[in-house]
Amino acid sequence: MNRNHLLAVLSLLAGCAPTTPRWDSQFGQSARATRAIQVANPAPGMQDTPAGMDGQAARAALLRYEQSFVTPPPPPASLQIGIGGGK
């Protein structure tokens, strides 16, 4: 085998060697970290129910909310500024 063949074989074998072992070991780490910081509550079922609204008040609020789509409230009166005689 001459020198040119040896260089050709070595260059082909170099293409098979892993060149990114550090990058491959960290693959997806950025996506996992970004997803983790977007989670608002990592343990949603592990806390007490929030205080401040009882069941009857919550039901009434929900019914008012649903009813607002059936009969929407009237639009507020428009504010007219600068209409009339001016100097």
C-alpha positions, 0 to 999 in steps of 0.5 A: 500500500502506498502513501496515497492509499494510506492517506485516503484510508485514514481520511475515510476512517476519520469520518467515522470518529465521533467529533461531538461527544460533548454536544451529544451528551448535552443534546436536548438539555436546553429544551428541557431547561426551557420547558422546566422554567415554563411550568407554573406549578410543578406539583398541582395536586399537592397543595391545599385549595385556595381560600377566598371563594366558596362553592356558591359564589364560584357557581354564581360567578360561573353562571354570570360568565356563561350568561354573558355570552347568551345576552351580552351586556350593553356597550358603555356610553361613548365618551365624546371629547372636543365636540362643540364650538371651539376658539 
